[in-house]
Amino acid sequence: SSLVVFAGSARTSRRVHNQIVRIKHLKTALRQRPTSDYLPDWKRDAAWDALKRHAKANSGRAAEHREQLKRRSQ
């Protein structure tokens, strides 16, 4: 089964929607993954660290984006 990590919101099919994991729930989803790994542990850990860095870097972008939308609508 595949796992889609998604930081925003969108309308999509129910099949895709059931595969979406929000970044804030990713740690829980990874704990529930199958015990047989598709990747070596070090690659999975490196990917997890990269996701955390990107999530932290983009955490302020939502408010910034809302402000841009508000200015455009005026």
CNS distance restraints for C-alpha pairs under 8 A (distance, minus, plus):
assign (resid   2 and name CA) (resid  19 and name CA) 6.85 0.50 0.50
assign (resid   3 and name CA) (resid  19 and name CA) 5.47 0.50 0.50
assign (resid   3 and name CA) (resid  20 and name CA) 6.56 0.50 0.50
assign (resid   3 and name CA) (resid  21 and name CA) 7.16 0.50 0.50
assign (resid   4 and name CA) (resid  19 and name CA) 5.70 0.50 0.50
assign (resid   4 and name CA) (resid  20 and name CA) 4.81 0.50 0.50
assign (resid   4 and name CA) (resid  21 and name CA) 6.09 0.50 0.50
assign (resid   5 and name CA) (resid  20 and name CA) 5.88 0.50 0.50
assign (resid   5 and name CA) (resid  21 and name CA) 5.08 0.50 0.50
assign (resid   5 and name CA) (resid  22 and name CA) 6.06 0.50 0.50
assign (resid   5 and name CA) (resid  23 and name CA) 6.38 0.50 0.50
assign (resid   5 and name CA) (resid  26 and name CA) 7.52 0.50 0.50
assign (resid   6 and name CA) (resid  20 and name CA) 6.20 0.50 0.50
assign (resid   6 and name CA) (resid  21 and name CA) 6.10 0.50 0.50
assign (resid   6 and name CA) (resid  22 and name CA) 5.39 0.50 0.50
assign (resid   6 and name CA) (resid  23 and name CA) 6.52 0.50 0.50
assign (resid   7 and name CA) (resid  22 and name CA) 5.91 0.50 0.50
assign (resid   7 and name CA) (resid  23 and name CA) 5.97 0.50 0.50
assign (resid  12 and name CA) (resid  16 and name CA) 6.53 0.50 0.50
assign (resid  12 and name CA) (resid  17 and name CA) 6.25 0.50 0.50
assign (resid  13 and name CA) (resid  17 and name CA) 6.01 0.50 0.50
assign (resid  14 and name CA) (resid  18 and name CA) 6.10 0.50 0.50
assign (resid  15 and name CA) (resid  19 and name CA) 6.90 0.50 0.50
assign (resid  16 and name CA) (resid  20 and name CA) 6.57 0.50 0.50
assign (resid  21 and name CA) (resid  25 and name CA) 6.31 0.50 0.50
assign (resid  21 and name CA) (resid  26 and name CA) 6.09 0.50 0.50
assign (resid  21 and name CA) (resid  29 and name CA) 7.25 0.50 0.50
assign (resid  22 and name CA) (resid  26 and name CA) 6.19 0.50 0.50
assign (resid  23 and name CA) (resid  27 and name CA) 8.00 0.50 0.50
assign (resid  23 and name CA) (resid  55 and name CA) 7.25 0.50 0.50
assign (resid  25 and name CA) (resid  29 and name CA) 6.30 0.50 0.50
assign (resid  26 and name CA) (resid  30 and name CA) 6.03 0.50 0.50
assign (resid  27 and name CA) (resid  31 and name CA) 6.32 0.50 0.50
assign (resid  28 and name CA) (resid  32 and name CA) 6.51 0.50 0.50
assign (resid  29 and name CA) (resid  33 and name CA) 6.47 0.50 0.50
assign (resid  37 and name CA) (resid  41 and name CA) 7.74 0.50 0.50
assign (resid  39 and name CA) (resid  43 and name CA) 6.26 0.50 0.50
assign (resid  39 and name CA) (resid  44 and name CA) 6.18 0.50 0.50
assign (resid  40 and name CA) (resid  44 and name CA) 6.44 0.50 0.50
assign (resid  41 and name CA) (resid  45 and name CA) 6.03 0.50 0.50
assign (resid  42 and name CA) (resid  46 and name CA) 6.05 0.50 0.50
assign (resid  43 and name CA) (resid  47 and name CA) 6.18 0.50 0.50
assign (resid  44 and name CA) (resid  48 and name CA) 6.16 0.50 0.50
assign (resid  45 and name CA) (resid  49 and name CA) 6.14 0.50 0.50
assign (resid  46 and name CA) (resid  50 and name CA) 6.23 0.50 0.50
assign (resid  47 and name CA) (resid  51 and name CA) 6.23 0.50 0.50
assign (resid  48 and name CA) (resid  52 and name CA) 6.28 0.50 0.50
assign (resid  49 and name CA) (resid  53 and name CA) 6.24 0.50 0.50
assign (resid  50 and name CA) (resid  54 and name CA) 6.20 0.50 0.50
assign (resid  51 and name CA) (resid  55 and name CA) 6.03 0.50 0.50
assign (resid  52 and name CA) (resid  56 and name CA) 6.13 0.50 0.50
assign (resid  53 and name CA) (resid  57 and name CA) 6.11 0.50 0.50
assign (resid  54 and name CA) (resid  58 and name CA) 6.02 0.50 0.50
assign (resid  55 and name CA) (resid  59 and name CA) 5.90 0.50 0.50
assign (resid  58 and name CA) (resid  62 and name CA) 7.74 0.50 0.50
assign (resid  60 and name CA) (resid  64 and name CA) 6.63 0.50 0.50
assign (resid  61 and name CA) (resid  65 and name CA) 5.96 0.50 0.50
assign (resid  62 and name CA) (resid  66 and name CA) 6.24 0.50 0.50
assign (resid  63 and name CA) (resid  67 and name CA) 6.28 0.50 0.50
assign (resid  64 and name CA) (resid  68 and name CA) 6.42 0.50 0.50
assign (resid  65 and name CA) (resid  69 and name CA) 6.29 0.50 0.50
assign (resid  66 and name CA) (resid  70 and name CA) 6.09 0.50 0.50
assign (resid  67 and name CA) (resid  71 and name CA) 6.18 0.50 0.50
assign (resid  68 and name CA) (resid  72 and name CA) 6.21 0.50 0.50
assign (resid  69 and name CA) (resid  73 and name CA) 6.24 0.50 0.50
assign (resid  70 and name CA) (resid  74 and name CA) 6.54 0.50 0.50
